[in-house]
Amino acid sequence: MAKRKTSFSLIRRLFHTRKIIIVSDHAVDYYPMSRSVQGMLLVSVLGFVSWASYSTGSFMAAQSQIQEKDRAIAKVNLENQKISSEFSLLKQDLVRMKDEDGDLSEYAEFVIKQYSENNIAALSDVSPPVDGANHTMMFERINFLEQRIATLREENKEFVDAIKQITEGKITELEKAISLTGLDRETLKDRYTAEQEELAGTQEDDDGPKGGPYIPYRSSELLSGEQKDLVGDMEEMMQLHAILERMPLDRPIGSTKISSGFGRRIDPFTRRLAQHLGIDFSGPVGAKIYATADGKVTFTGYRGAYGNLVELKHGLGISTRYGHLSRILVEEGDMVTKGAIIGIQGSTGRSTGNHLHYEVRYNNRALNPLKFLSAGQHVSKE
């Protein structure tokens, strides 16, 4: 009871009747303020303070949530940047592997393994990824690519060496075939080069229509030493092959016997020692005569002891003659291919019977056609 009396006494002292004095126009007015009015004012003030405190707390809580969302957005952006960086790195890896003709399946296994060991754990972690981990992964990939490229280079070297060995063997075979003809290989190569340069110059002077896809020229300076050697060997092999293609290495007539060889013989008319500048093939009446190499027809017609004659020019100073024909099936200026029918065997001119007189000439000097046939057999066997 004492405490309750003390509380009521305190309230009466705090909320006793008060007056508000207002002075205006030299007049003084008194407005009494009862305890109930004072209580209402106190409640209003306390309400306002409570509302202001609540509003401030709500505002601070909202600010905290906004900051938390900003941090979440920043984390997502960082993850997006990381993923973008990873895709960029993958793209660079793939382009690099493609340029090196690498095995992409092996690299794919490496990347999948790396993701399973590193990225999945990193993505499940709440904390943002550490740049050092990304750098480590990048260096691991670079190291993998460098090791793979080193392996590819070693495999490429072995491949180049194998091709070089085959190419060198083929060059030896082609050189042997050319040597069987009795002609000088270096002289033929020089002449072939000169003819190709002359042909290229003629084509460059042509102002006619031109076209085709653009393929940039790859300088030999970009090639390694082994690759340069291989390119040189392949160019030489192709050159020797082209030279042999120009040579008359095929038979001008089917499977017939040789009735007279090249060189000294007893002349069938005078019975004296004479020089025979070709070889004679005896065959059945009406046998077809074939061009022994690609060439241009430079003469058709009757020429003295040759009778009906066809002469072909094959380039490199090499030409062939086909004599004693009964019929000529080509005209001067025609371009013929190896194996094309150019005439029919006969016995025109200085002849004792139905046969083909066949000559091979180099710079208009008669050579033994049997050497060229032997070279042709060597090439066909290889």
Number of C-alpha atoms within 10 A of each C-alpha: 6 7 8 9 10 11 12 12 12 12 12 12 10 11 16 14 14 13 12 10 11 10 10 8 5 6 7 9 12 11 10 12 14 13 16 12 13 16 12 11 12 12 12 12 12 12 12 12 12 12 12 12 12 12 12 12 12 12 12 12 12 12 12 12 12 12 12 12 12 12 12 12 12 13 16 13 12 14 15 12 12 15 13 12 13 15 12 12 15 16 12 12 18 18 13 14 18 12 9 14 11 18 13 13 9 10 18 13 11 14 15 12 12 15 14 11 11 14 18 11 10 15 12 8 10 8 9 13 16 9 10 9 13 16 11 11 18 15 12 13 19 14 12 15 19 12 12 18 17 12 13 17 13 12 12 13 15 12 12 17 16 12 15 20 14 12 20 17 13 19 20 14 17 24 17 15 22 25 15 17 22 13 14 11 17 9 11 18 17 12 16 20 14 13 14 12 12 12 11 11 11 10 11 10 8 9 7 7 5 6 5 5 5 6 6 6 6 8 7 11 8 9 12 11 11 13 17 14 15 19 17 13 19 18 13 16 21 16 18 24 17 13 19 21 14 21 24 25 25 20 21 25 22 13 10 14 11 15 13 15 16 18 14 11 14 13 12 12 9 8 9 10 11 13 12 19 20 25 20 21 22 21 20 12 13 14 20 19 23 21 26 25 25 20 24 19 22 15 18 19 17 17 15 12 13 22 21 23 25 28 23 27 20 21 17 20 14 20 26 26 19 29 30 28 30 21 18 19 13 17 15 14 13 13 16 20 14 17 16 18 18 23 23 21 27 26 20 24 18 14 18 10 11 19 26 31 27 25 23 26 18 14 9 11 12 18 20 20 24 20 19 25 19 16 25 22 14 17 17 10 7 9
